[in-house]
Amino acid sequence: MAPSNGLHPVLIQHWRQVGFSTRRLQGTVYHHPSIEDGHVVTTSEVREVEGETWKQGNIVRTRNTLYMLGVPG
């Protein structure tokens, strides 16, 4: 699952799944193009998970962003 724009995925640390009707991630982001490092965010709806497994190092795609899963929270 490579980024279509050639950019690297955003690292999300201390993440957890949130939401009941939609899957979202909440965690601390690093290397986001418009959010300062160290900010806690809640992503838009998760659309795809690499290998369909939620583990460190895998890539998760939301509507606009690719995230690399870091250490879970």
Protein Blocks (a to p, Z undefined) as FASTA:
>chain_A
ZZfklpacdddehiacedjkbccdddddehiakbcehiacdddddfbdghhiacehiacd
dfkbccdddddZZ
